[in-house]
């Protein structure tokens, strides 16, 4: 009768490896990903934090690059610079219009590409990504060439309308991509159940489809708004004499950026972050 091999006895606790090196290794194993994520977030948010900080700065000259004192006077008068109210108003108008148009068109295109088979579907699928992959300077130069070739200056001048057309054009790609991601796992059986209960196509869309894809549409709209109000390169090619907020900053950079620019940038950032947080909280409440 053969003897069964005995299981190895565990090493006593005192014999296990210990010391500062082992402790550091365990800490890195447990918290390395958390530390890396925290450093990445700090790296991304540091420029935004500086913009917010220098909105409270009280510079003595025209430059707002050195901290010289705390003040709230620029927050009490954020549009107190010549040309700034017009630039901010034009940027907001173009951003809202471009977001609305691009969101509607992009959502319909995404639904068509996901739901239906038609001639040229694969080509359309590929062309949708071209504005996202093309460098902005090439896209801006191409749009400028297009607008100039359409007609002479008195008949088709470069102004806010051409900026709006350009923003709608490059925003559609981002909207289509975002809404398509939402439609990828869409539960089609809910639409079939609604139609089994005698709902027509219009009622099914507004009562079932639209509420389910609404988070994706809102995310696409927020992305389009951020890209539109932030764009400089394409806008600089297509604006003509119109001046948006990014172009105002570029013009003022040569003589000194006023602190009001930091105030407006902080307000836009806080509104965008607040909108994202509000949308996220509403989505969680609905799921709960």
C-alpha positions in Angstrom: 0.0 0.0 0.0 1.6 3.2 -1.2 1.7 6.2 1.1 -0.1 9.3 -0.1 2.1 12.3 -0.6 1.7 14.8 2.2 0.6 18.3 1.3 3.2 21.0 1.8 3.0 22.8 5.1 2.4 26.5 4.7 5.3 28.7 5.6 5.0 30.4 9.0 3.9 34.0 9.0 7.3 35.1 10.3 9.0 33.4 7.3 6.9 35.2 4.7 8.7 38.1 2.8 8.3 41.4 4.5 9.9 44.8 4.5 9.4 48.2 2.9 9.8 46.9 -0.6 7.0 44.4 -0.2 4.8 47.0 1.4 5.3 49.4 -1.5 4.7 46.7 -4.0 1.4 45.8 -2.3 0.3 49.4 -2.2 1.1 49.8 -5.9 -0.8 46.6 -6.8 -3.9 47.9 -4.9 -3.8 51.6 -5.8 -1.7 52.0 -9.0 -4.7 52.3 -11.2 -6.4 54.7 -8.9 -3.3 56.9 -8.7 -2.8 56.8 -12.5 -6.4 57.8 -13.0 -6.1 60.7 -10.5 -3.0 62.0 -12.1 -4.6 61.8 -15.6 -7.7 63.8 -14.3 -5.4 66.4 -12.7 -3.4 66.7 -15.9 -6.6 67.2 -17.9 -8.2 69.6 -15.5 -5.2 71.8 -14.7 -5.6 74.2 -17.6 -9.3 74.6 -16.8 -8.5 75.2 -13.1 -6.0 78.0 -14.2 -8.7 79.6 -16.3 -11.1 79.6 -13.4 -8.4 80.9 -11.0 -7.4 83.8 -13.2 -10.9 84.9 -13.7 -10.6 86.2 -10.1 -7.2 87.9 -10.8 -6.7 91.6 -10.7 -3.9 92.4 -13.2 -2.3 95.7 -13.2 -1.7 95.8 -17.0 -3.3 94.3 -20.0 -1.8 90.8 -19.5 -3.6 88.3 -17.3 -0.8 85.7 -16.9 0.6 86.6 -13.5 -1.4 86.4 -10.2 -1.5 89.9 -8.6 -4.5 89.9 -6.4 -8.1 88.6 -5.8 -11.1 90.5 -7.1 -14.7 89.9 -8.0 -15.1 93.0 -10.2 -14.8 91.1 -13.5 -17.5 88.6 -12.4 -19.8 91.6 -11.7 -19.2 92.9 -15.2 -18.2 90.0 -17.4 -19.1 91.7 -20.7 -17.3 95.0 -20.0 -15.0 94.9 -23.0 -15.6 96.4 -26.4 -16.7 93.7 -28.8 -17.0 90.9 -26.3 -20.8 90.9 -26.0 -21.2 90.8 -29.7 -18.7 87.9 -30.0 -20.2 85.9 -27.2 -23.7 86.5 -28.6 -22.7 85.4 -32.1 -21.0 82.3 -30.8 -24.0 81.3 -28.7 -26.4 81.9 -31.6 -24.3 79.8 -34.0 -23.7 77.1 -31.4 -27.5 76.7 -30.6 -28.6 76.8 -34.3 -25.8 74.4 -35.4 -26.6 72.0 -32.5 -30.3 72.0 -33.3 -29.9 71.4 -37.0 -27.0 68.9 -36.7 -28.8 66.9 -34.0 -32.0 66.6 -36.0 -30.3 65.7 -39.3 -27.7 63.4 -37.5 -30.4 61.5 -35.6 -32.4 60.9 -38.8 -29.2 59.8 -40.6 -28.3 57.4 -37.8 -31.8 55.9 -37.8 -31.6 55.4 -41.5 -28.2 53.8 -41.4 -29.1 51.4 -38.6 -32.7 50.5 -39.5 -32.8 50.4 -43.3 -30.9 48.9 -46.3 -30.6 51.2 -49.3 -28.3 51.7 -52.2 -25.2 53.6 -51.1 -25.5 52.7 -47.4 -21.9 51.5 -47.1 -20.6 54.5 -48.9 -22.6 56.8 -46.7 -21.3 54.9 -43.6 -17.7 55.6 -44.7 -18.3 59.2 -45.7 -19.8 60.0 -42.3 -16.4 59.6 -40.7 -14.5 61.8 -43.2 -15.1 65.2 -41.4 -14.0 63.6 -38.1 -10.8 62.2 -39.6 -9.9 65.2 -41.7 -7.6 67.8 -40.1 -9.4 71.1 -39.3 -7.1 73.3 -41.4 -7.8 71.1 -44.5 -11.5 71.1 -43.8 -11.5 74.9 -43.3 -9.5 75.5 -46.5 -11.9 73.2 -48.5 -15.0 75.0 -47.2 -13.5 78.4 -48.0 -12.8 77.2 -51.5 -16.3 75.9 -51.8 -17.9 79.1 -50.6 -15.8 81.3 -52.8 -16.4 79.1 -55.9 -20.2 79.3 -55.4 -20.4 83.0 -56.2 -18.7 86.3 -55.9 -18.5 88.3 -52.7 -21.7 90.4 -53.1 -23.9 87.4 -53.8 -22.5 84.9 -51.3 -20.3 86.7 -48.7 -18.4 85.0 -45.9 -20.4 85.8 -42.7 -22.2 84.1 -39.8 -24.3 82.1 -42.3 -21.2 80.4 -43.8 -19.9 79.7 -40.3 -23.3 78.1 -39.4 -23.2 75.9 -42.5 -19.6 74.8 -41.7 -20.5 74.0 -38.1 -23.5 72.0 -39.1 -21.4 70.1 -41.6 -18.7 68.8 -39.1 -21.2 68.4 -36.2 -23.4 65.9 -38.1 -20.6 63.3 -38.1 -20.3 63.4 -34.3 -24.1 63.3 -33.8 -24.5 60.3 -36.2 -21.7 58.4 -34.4 -23.1 59.1 -30.9 -26.7 58.2 -31.8 -25.6 55.1 -33.6 -23.9 53.9 -30.5 -27.2 54.3 -28.6 -29.1 52.4 -31.4 -26.7 49.5 -31.4 -28.3 47.6 -28.6 -31.8 49.0 -29.0 -34.6 46.5 -27.9 -36.6 46.2 -31.1 -39.1 43.9 -29.4 -40.5 46.9 -27.5 -41.5 48.6 -30.8 -43.0 45.3 -32.0 -45.0 45.1 -28.8 -46.3 48.6 -29.2 -47.4 47.9 -32.8 -49.1 44.7 -31.7 -51.1 46.9 -29.3 -52.4 48.9 -32.4 -49.9 51.8 -32.2 -49.0 53.2 -35.7 -45.4 54.1 -36.8 -45.7 57.7 -35.6 -47.0 56.7 -32.1 -44.4 54.0 -31.8 -41.6 56.4 -32.5 -42.7 59.1 -30.1 -43.9 56.8 -27.3 -41.2 54.1 -27.5 -38.2 54.8 -29.7 -37.6 58.4 -29.0 -37.6 58.1 -25.2 -35.2 55.2 -25.3 -32.7 57.0 -27.6 -33.1 60.4 -25.9 -30.0 60.0 -23.7 -27.9 59.4 -26.8 -29.5 62.4 -28.6 -28.8 64.7 -25.6 -25.2 63.5 -25.4 -24.8 64.2 -29.1 -26.3 67.6 -28.7 -24.0 68.5 -25.8 -21.0 67.3 -27.8 -22.1 69.3 -30.9 -22.6 72.5 -28.8 -19.2 72.2 -27.2 -17.5 71.6 -30.6 -19.3 74.5 -32.2 -18.7 77.2 -29.5 -15.1 76.1 -29.2 -14.1 75.9 -32.9 -11.5 78.4 -34.2 -9.7 77.0 -37.2 -12.7 76.2 -39.4 -14.5 79.4 -38.2 -11.4 81.5 -39.1 -11.6 80.3 -42.7 -15.3 80.8 -43.1 -16.2 83.8 -40.9 -15.2 86.7 -43.1 -15.8 89.9 -41.1 -17.9 88.0 -38.4 -16.1 87.5 -35.1 -16.9 84.7 -32.7 -15.7 84.3 -29.1 -12.6 82.2 -30.0 -11.7 84.7 -32.8 -12.1 87.5 -30.2 -9.6 85.7 -27.9 -7.1 85.3 -30.7 -7.4 89.0 -31.7 -6.9 90.1 -28.1 -4.0 87.7 -27.5 -1.6 90.1 -29.2 -2.3 93.0 -26.9 -3.4 91.1 -23.8 -6.4 88.9 -22.9 -8.7 90.6 -20.5 -9.9 88.8 -17.4 -13.5 88.9 -18.7 -12.5 86.2 -21.2 -11.6 83.9 -18.3 -15.0 84.7 -16.7 -17.0 83.8 -19.8 -14.9 80.7 -20.3 -15.6 79.6 -16.7 -19.3 80.2 -17.1 -19.5 78.2 -20.3 -17.5 75.3 -18.7 -19.7 75.3 -15.6 -22.9 75.3 -17.7 -21.6 72.4 -19.8 -20.5 70.4 -16.8 -23.8 71.1 -15.0 -25.8 70.0 -18.1 -23.9 66.7 -18.2 -24.4 66.1 -14.5 -28.1 66.9 -14.7 -28.6 64.6 -17.6 -26.7 61.8 -15.8 -28.7 62.2 -12.6 -32.0 62.2 -14.5 -30.9 59.0 -16.3 -30.1 57.3 -13.0 -33.4 58.3 -11.5 -35.3 56.8 -14.5 -33.4 53.5 -14.2 -34.1 53.4 -10.5 
